[in-house]
Amino acid sequence: MASEPQLLLQKAWLGGKDGCLGALAEARAWALREVWREGGKSDYGMLVFVCARVTKVGGGNPSPTAVNGFFDRVDEDADWFPGKHNQEKRGPKPILYGAKRQAVAKSAMATKARGHEPTYVRAVADCPAATLNPNTGKPVTKKRIYDVFREDCFDDGAEHPWTHTARYSKTALTKPAMEKREVFARHVQSWGHTGLWFHNRVVWTDLCNSILARTENKASSQALARKGPRGWSSKGCELFSCNLKGKKEDIKQNSWDCIKIWWTPMLMRGKLHVEVFDEGFPGECPEGAQRLVARVRSAVNCRFQGEATKPDHVMVDRGRGFYAIATGKITAHFKDALREHGLKNMMGEDASVQPGQMQEVMLHETAVAWIRHRLAQTTPAQAWLETRPEYEARLKRIVADINANLNVEGLCHGLPKRLEKLIASGGGRLSE
């Protein structure tokens, strides 16, 4: 008969809650994954391989979803060891499980069967209840939705679940472009302004637009175009029409089945503001820049009533409404509007030192990225029915949420640090 220490050891390795993996099974699953990856294989098929070789307490093999969740816990816990928690004290259930997970999977496959592209935005819009995280009151993250796509969705047989297949590679910055970016960083540093100065004196702004589909087919085309580099498909089905990428023109050009709404973000003194232009707005041209400046002055006066010192400098991209494309000289309309409204241009009358590829450096570009991410999260299921006033109201709610929950204050102080990183990288792309 085994001694008491041996019995305790046996219970530690083989015991646990019925239907879960014991410590020995966890160790075996972890080892199988290490061996699989050591062979240089991709993770495709690994979960099925592991499931067939481990047994739950009480008998039976675990599901790929359960094993994938176990691996996630291992990867997220630097102090993990076999049998940790031993499933006796369970944590909170995942948000997407059971009927909710099935609803998302069925909806995504049905979307694709109709000839539309399954996306995170579409999944959240089609299954708002299933994808809602009750702890945050917001949709679950893209990772959770993509886990469902990757494990529970398929084109032509469940043995080939969807994978996110690359379509093309992103090009790197050229050496001349990197050199120009570094020169720009050193030029701005030479002004000698601190993060506090930029916070207090500068309004970061730009001309932005959104293309709103007016038909279901157009909305589907836009979803395909936004997917770009990757798409969900099964092995052997890559050349199906529904798996090919869309045309970028569908989200960049106006046409009879969509409308273009122009808007402008204004980032100043730790707050983000947005203004939406009317239907007759001329767009990204000198006249449009002129009207933008008037909106900036109005917003500054409204927010800083009675204050002696208000933000009085404007920083914009090198867009064609603000500068001549070839020379970088300020346009007459932009220059006159700044003078009329008592504002100054940060780059003066010549922005030739400012490169075009500065998206991750310019502070307002970060704010625009925040806005567009939330626009994607809140897209209505029938986006083609959303009116201009409804879109404007949604945009302003998003900006209010950003001000309440993101570090807008820190962003307004952030230019000097970004310039230092840009110089340290030799003009390369910033990691954050």
N, C-alpha and C positions, 0 to 999 in steps of 0.2 A: 504494500500500500504506500502511496506517495506521501512524503512528509508534508507538514504544513507549509514550509517555504515553497516547496515544489507546486503545491496546489494553488498558492497565491500567484506564483509565476505563470502557471497554466491559465488561470483566470484572466491575468493581465494580457496575455497574448491571444487567447482564444475567446474570451468573454466579450460582452457588450450587449447592446440592445438588439433584439430581433429585427431583421430587415436592414441592418446597417453593417458596415465593414468593421471587423475586429482589428486589433493592432497588427496581427500577423498578415491579414489580408491587405491592410493599408501599406505595410512595408513591402509586400509583394507587388502591389499596384505601382508604388513609387519606383521600385527597382525595374519593373517592366518598362515604364516610361523612359527611365535612364538608358536602358539597353536599346530601346527603340531609337531614341535620338542619337545615341552613340554611333549607330549605324548610318548616320547621315540622312535619314529619311525625313520627309515632311510629316506633319502631324496628321495628315489625312489617313483615316483608317485606324489610327492608334487607339482611340477610345474603344472601338469594337474589339480590337485585339486584346486589350487589357481586361475588358469585361468578361470575356470568355475564359479567363485564366484566374479569376479571383472569385471567392464565394462569400456571400453575406452570412452573418450570424443567423442560424436557423435554416440555412440552405438557400440555393438559388444564386443567380448572377445579378450583379447590379446593372442598372441602365447606364448608357453612355452619358446621360445628363447628370446622374449622380456622381459618376467617376470624374466628370469634368468639374463639377462643383468641389469635389475633394481635392483635385489638383489646384484649383484656385485658392483654396484655403492653405494648402501647403506653400504655394508661391508667395502668399501674402503674409505668412507667419515665419519670421526668421528663426524662431525658437521651436519650430515644429519637431515633433518626434512621433513615431508610431504609437497610436493609442491615446494621443493627447485628447482630452475631453471624453474619449471612448464612447461618444454618442449618448452617454447617460443623461447629460444635461444639454438639451438641444438649444441652439440659438434661434433667433427669429427666422421664420420661413422666408424663402426668397419671394420677391414680389411677383415674378413671372413663374408660375408653376401650375400644374393641373389644367383646369378649364381655361384659365387666362392664357397660359402658354399655347394651348391648342387653338384658342381663338385667334391669336396673333399669327400662328403658322397657317391656319386655314385662310385667313384674310389675305396674307401675303401671296400664297399660291393662287388664290382666286384672282387677285390683282394682276398677276403675271399671265394667267390664263386669258384674261380680257385684253391682253396686249399692252398692258401698262407696266411700268417699272416699279417693283417693290422697293420702297425706301423707308428710312426711319420716319420721315415726315408723314408719309402715307399711313404707316402702321399706327402712329400716334393718333392721326386724324380718324382712321377707320375703327380703331379700338380704344377710344378714350378711357373707358372704365378699366379695361384689362391692363393698360399700360400706365395707369396712374399709380404713383408711389404715395400711399396714404401718409407716410411719415413726413414727406416734404410738400405734398400737395401739387407736385409737378410730375411730368412724365418721367419714366425710367430713362436711364442713359442709353446712348446708342449701343454700347457694348452688350447690354442685356437683350435688346432687340436683335442685334446681329448674332448673338448666341442662338436664338431661336431660328433665325434664317439658316444658320450653319448646321444645326443639328436636327431640325424637325421639318425642313422644307426640301422639296425635290422636284425635278422636272419630269423625269421618265423612269420611275422606279425608286423605291425607298433606299435601295442599296447604294445610290449615288446622291447623297445630300448636297445641297448647294455649297459652293465655295466662292469666295470673293476673288475673282480672277483678274489679274492685271491686264490692262489693255495697252498702255504705253507708259514710258518712263518720264519723269519730270526732268527738265533740263536744268543744269546748274548755271550760276552766274558766270559770265565771261570774265576774263581777267581785266579788260578795260572797264567793264561795269563795276567790278570790285574796287578798282583804283579810284573811279569817280565817287563811289560811295564813301571811301575813306577820306578823300579830299573834302567832301561836303561835311563830314563829321568834324574834321579839324577846323574847317571854316567857321562852323557854328560855335565850336568850343572857343574860338578866338574872340567871340563877343564878350566872354567873361561872365555870362549870366548864370545864376544858380537855379536849382530846381524851384526854389521859392519864388524867384523872379518870374519864371515861366508860368508858375501856378497863378500868380497874381495879375500878370499883365497881358497874357496871350489868350486869344480865342482861336482854337483849332477848329477848322471847318472845311467843308468841301461840298461839291455838287454830286449827289447820289440819285439813283433812280431804281425803281422796281418795275418789272414787267409783269402785269397781272393778266393771267389767261381769262378769256371770256367764254371758252368752250371746254368741254371735258377732254377732247382730243388734244387741244393745245396744252392743257395742264399736264397730260401724260407725256407729251413731247418735252416739256420743260423738265419734268422729273428725270427723263432719260438723259437730257443734256447736262443736268447738274451732276449726275453720277460720274460722268467722264471716265476716269482711269479704270474703275472697277465696277463689276456688276455681279449679281447673284445668279449662278447657273450650276447645272450638274455636269459632271464629267461626260464628255461625248456630245454635249448639247451646246457647245460654245458658239456654233455658227447659226443657231436658230435666230430668226429675225428678232425675237423678243430679247435676245441676249446681247445684241449689238448696241454700240453706243449711239447716243443721239447727237443732233447738230447743235453746236454751241450758239448758233445764230438764234435759236429759239428762246434763249434767255437774255439776248443782247439787243435784238431788233424789235421794233414795233411793227405790227401788222394788223389786218382787219379783225383778227380773232384775239387781240389782246390790247391792253392800254398801258401806257407808260406814266408812272407817277414820279415826279421829281420831288426830292426832299433833301434837307441839309441837316447834318448833326452840328452842334456847337458845344465844344468841350471847353469849360472855363471855370476856374476856381473851385475845383472839386465836384462839379456837377455837369451832367450831360443834358442837353436840351435838343429838341428836334422841331423843325418847322417843315410843313408840307406846302408845296406851291400849288397854285390853281392850274386848271387844265390848259390855260394859254401860256404856260411858262415856256420860254424859248429854248431851254436846255443848256448844254455845256458850250456856251459861246460867250463873247464879251457882254452881250446884253443880259444873259443869264447871270454872269458874275456881278454885274452892276446891281441887279435886283437882290442877289444874295447879300451884298454888303448892306443894303438898306434893312434887310431882315436882321442882320447881326447887330446893327446899331439899335434897332427897336428892342431886340431881346436884351441887350446890355442895359439899356435905359430902364426897361421894365424890372429887371432883376436887381439892379443896384441903385434904386431910387434914393436920393439924398446922400449918397456916398461921394466923398470928395475925389477919391481915386478909383477909377473903373478900368477894367481891361481895355486897352487901347491899341493893341497890336494884333494883327491877323496873320495866321500861318495856314497856307493852303498847299496842295500838291501843285505840280507843274502842269496843270491842265490847260487846254487851249482857250478856255474862257478867261484865264488869268494872265497867261503869257503867250508870246508868239512861239510857235512850235520850233522853228529853226534857230532862232537867236536867244530865246529865253527872256526877251525884253517884255516888260509889263505892258498889257494892252491899255489903250487910252480909256476905255470904258471902266476898267477896274481901277486905274489910277485916279480918274476923276471922281468915281464913287467914294473911294477912300478919303480923298480930300474933302468932298462935300460933307461926309459924315464924321469927320474928325478922327479917323482911324489911320494907323500906319501899317505898311506891309513889312513883315519881318525880313523878307529878302530884298527890300528896296525896289529899285526899278530894273534890276538885272538879276534874274534867277538862273543864269547859265551854269552856275556851279552846282545847282540842285539837280540830281539825277531823277529819272522817272521811276526807277525801281527802288522805292523806299518804303514799301508797304508795312513792313514789320518795325520800322523805325519811327514813322510819323504817329503821334499819339492818337489822332482822330481816327486813323485806320484801325487801331485796336478797338476803339469804341464802335466803329462801323461793323467790325467782325462780331462783336458782342450782339449788336442789334440784329444782324442777319442770322445769327445762330438762333436767336429767340423767335425771329420771324418764321424760321423753318419749323421750330417746335410747336408753334401756335397756328400753323396753316390750317384753315377749315377743311373738312373732308370734301366739301364741294367748293373748292377754292374759286372756281369760275363764277360763282354767284356772289362773291364778296364785292360790295360796292366801294367806291372811292371814300366816302365818309367812314365806312366800317373799317377800311384798311388804315385810314389816318388815326382812328381811335385806337386800333390795335397797336399801331406803331408807338403812340404816346403812352399806352399802358406798359409796353415793353421798356421804354426809356425810364419810366417811373420805377419799374422793378429793378433795372440796372442800378439806378441811383441808390435804391434801398439795400441792395444785396451784394454789389460788387465794389471793389476798391477804386472808385472813380477818383477819390482824393489822391491816392497814391499815384494813379496814372498821370494826373496833372503835374506831379513833381518829377516824373520819370525820364525826361529827355536827357539830362546830363549822363545818367547811368547807361542809357542806351547808346549814347555817343561813345562812351568809353569802351563798351563791348564791341561796337562796330570797328573802332580803331584797333582794338586787340585782335580782332579776327581778320584784319587786313581787308576790311570791306565785305567780308562774307556774310551770309545770312545769319541773323540772330536766332538763337535756339528758343527764345521766349519773347 
